[in-house]
Amino acid sequence: MRTPVAIDIALLILRVAVGMLFIGHGVRKQFGIGSNQGIRHLAQTVADLGLRPALPFALAATWSQLVGGALLVLGVAMTPASVLIAVTMVFAIRRHWRDGFWDPRANWQYPAVLLIVLLSLALAGPGRYSLAALVG
Protein backbone atom coordinates (compact mmCIF):
# COMPACT_ATOMS: atom_id res chain seq x y z
CA MET A 1 0.00 0.00 0.00
CA ARG A 2 1.30 3.45 -0.93
CA THR A 3 1.41 6.19 1.65
CA PRO A 4 0.29 9.75 0.87
CA VAL A 5 3.91 10.90 1.28
CA ALA A 6 5.11 8.38 -1.31
CA ILE A 7 2.43 9.53 -3.73
CA ASP A 8 3.42 13.17 -3.23
CA ILE A 9 7.09 12.31 -3.81
CA ALA A 10 6.13 10.39 -6.97
CA LEU A 11 4.14 13.40 -8.22
CA LEU A 12 7.11 15.68 -7.49
CA ILE A 13 9.49 13.44 -9.44
CA LEU A 14 7.09 13.09 -12.36
CA ARG A 15 6.25 16.82 -12.48
CA VAL A 16 9.87 17.94 -12.40
CA ALA A 17 11.09 15.35 -14.91
CA VAL A 18 8.31 15.97 -17.42
CA GLY A 19 8.42 19.74 -16.89
CA MET A 20 12.18 19.86 -17.53
CA LEU A 21 11.73 17.70 -20.59
CA PHE A 22 9.21 20.15 -22.05
CA ILE A 23 11.35 23.16 -21.17
CA GLY A 24 14.17 21.49 -23.09
CA HIS A 25 11.92 20.77 -26.07
CA GLY A 26 10.69 24.35 -26.12
CA VAL A 27 14.17 25.85 -25.91
CA ARG A 28 15.44 23.61 -28.73
CA LYS A 29 12.49 24.51 -30.96
CA GLN A 30 12.64 28.22 -30.26
CA PHE A 31 16.38 28.68 -30.60
CA GLY A 32 17.41 25.84 -32.94
CA ILE A 33 19.70 24.09 -30.47
CA GLY A 34 21.14 20.67 -31.27
CA SER A 35 19.62 18.84 -34.20
CA ASN A 36 16.53 21.04 -34.06
CA GLN A 37 16.45 23.64 -36.82
CA GLY A 38 14.57 26.33 -34.96
CA ILE A 39 11.23 28.07 -35.04
CA ARG A 40 11.15 28.64 -38.81
CA HIS A 41 11.58 24.91 -39.42
CA LEU A 42 8.83 24.15 -36.91
CA ALA A 43 6.62 26.70 -38.68
CA GLN A 44 7.09 24.77 -41.92
CA THR A 45 6.10 21.54 -40.17
CA VAL A 46 3.04 23.29 -38.77
CA ALA A 47 2.16 24.58 -42.25
CA ASP A 48 2.47 21.01 -43.57
CA LEU A 49 -0.22 20.05 -41.05
CA GLY A 50 -2.48 22.65 -42.66
CA LEU A 51 -2.37 25.20 -39.85
CA ARG A 52 -2.09 28.78 -41.04
CA PRO A 53 -0.66 31.21 -40.30
CA ALA A 54 2.04 28.74 -39.35
CA LEU A 55 4.48 30.94 -37.42
CA PRO A 56 2.00 31.98 -34.68
CA PHE A 57 0.98 28.33 -34.23
CA ALA A 58 4.65 27.30 -34.04
CA LEU A 59 5.35 30.01 -31.48
CA ALA A 60 2.30 28.96 -29.46
CA ALA A 61 3.50 25.34 -29.43
CA THR A 62 7.02 26.33 -28.41
CA TRP A 63 5.99 28.74 -25.68
CA SER A 64 3.31 26.41 -24.33
CA GLN A 65 6.09 23.87 -23.79
CA LEU A 66 8.42 26.44 -22.21
CA VAL A 67 5.85 28.07 -19.92
CA GLY A 68 3.85 24.90 -19.31
CA GLY A 69 7.03 23.00 -18.46
CA ALA A 70 8.05 25.67 -15.95
CA LEU A 71 4.60 25.58 -14.34
CA LEU A 72 4.84 21.79 -14.04
CA VAL A 73 8.26 22.04 -12.37
CA LEU A 74 6.92 24.60 -9.89
CA GLY A 75 3.68 22.72 -9.36
CA VAL A 76 1.32 25.62 -10.06
CA ALA A 77 -1.59 25.91 -12.50
CA MET A 78 -1.25 22.19 -13.15
CA THR A 79 -4.45 21.66 -15.08
CA PRO A 80 -4.02 24.60 -17.48
CA ALA A 81 -0.31 23.84 -17.93
CA SER A 82 -0.93 20.15 -18.60
CA VAL A 83 -3.78 20.79 -21.01
CA LEU A 84 -1.81 23.47 -22.84
CA ILE A 85 1.09 21.12 -23.47
CA ALA A 86 -1.28 18.20 -24.16
CA VAL A 87 -2.65 20.11 -27.15
CA THR A 88 0.85 20.21 -28.64
CA MET A 89 1.12 16.44 -28.10
CA VAL A 90 -2.12 15.91 -30.03
CA PHE A 91 -0.54 17.76 -32.95
CA ALA A 92 2.68 15.76 -32.55
CA ILE A 93 0.64 12.57 -32.74
CA ARG A 94 -1.11 13.92 -35.82
CA ARG A 95 2.27 14.79 -37.37
CA HIS A 96 3.59 11.23 -36.87
CA TRP A 97 0.32 9.35 -37.41
CA ARG A 98 1.28 8.03 -40.85
CA ASP A 99 4.57 6.72 -39.45
CA GLY A 100 2.57 4.28 -37.34
CA PHE A 101 2.88 3.32 -33.71
CA TRP A 102 5.76 0.83 -34.01
CA ASP A 103 8.07 2.26 -36.68
CA PRO A 104 11.52 2.49 -35.00
CA ARG A 105 12.59 5.57 -37.03
CA ALA A 106 9.60 7.80 -36.31
CA ASN A 107 6.31 7.04 -34.62
CA TRP A 108 3.72 8.52 -32.32
CA GLN A 109 4.43 6.39 -29.22
CA TYR A 110 6.45 9.06 -27.43
CA PRO A 111 3.94 11.92 -27.80
CA ALA A 112 1.13 9.50 -26.89
CA VAL A 113 2.86 8.51 -23.65
CA LEU A 114 3.53 12.17 -22.84
CA LEU A 115 -0.12 12.98 -23.54
CA ILE A 116 -1.22 10.28 -21.08
CA VAL A 117 1.23 11.55 -18.44
CA LEU A 118 0.05 15.15 -18.91
CA LEU A 119 -3.61 14.21 -18.59
CA SER A 120 -2.80 12.16 -15.49
CA LEU A 121 -0.95 15.12 -13.93
CA ALA A 122 -3.88 17.40 -14.78
CA LEU A 123 -6.19 15.05 -12.88
CA ALA A 124 -3.84 14.31 -9.96
CA GLY A 125 -2.72 17.86 -9.25
CA PRO A 126 0.69 18.96 -8.04
CA GLY A 127 0.83 17.15 -4.71
CA ARG A 128 2.05 18.35 -1.35
CA TYR A 129 5.59 19.21 -2.52
CA SER A 130 4.73 22.09 -4.85
CA LEU A 131 4.54 25.84 -4.92
CA ALA A 132 0.75 25.60 -5.04
CA ALA A 133 0.71 23.70 -1.74
CA LEU A 134 3.26 26.07 -0.21
CA VAL A 135 1.24 29.21 -0.91
CA GLY A 136 -2.02 27.54 -0.05
Buried (B, 14 or more C-beta within 10 A) or exposed (E): EEEEEEEBBEBBEBBBEBBBBBBBBBBBBBEBEEEBBBBEEBBEBBBEEEBEEBBEBBBBBBBBBBBBBBBBBBBBBBBEBBBBBBBBBEBBBBBBEEBEEEEEEEBBBEBBEBBEBBBEBBEBBBBBBBEBBEEE
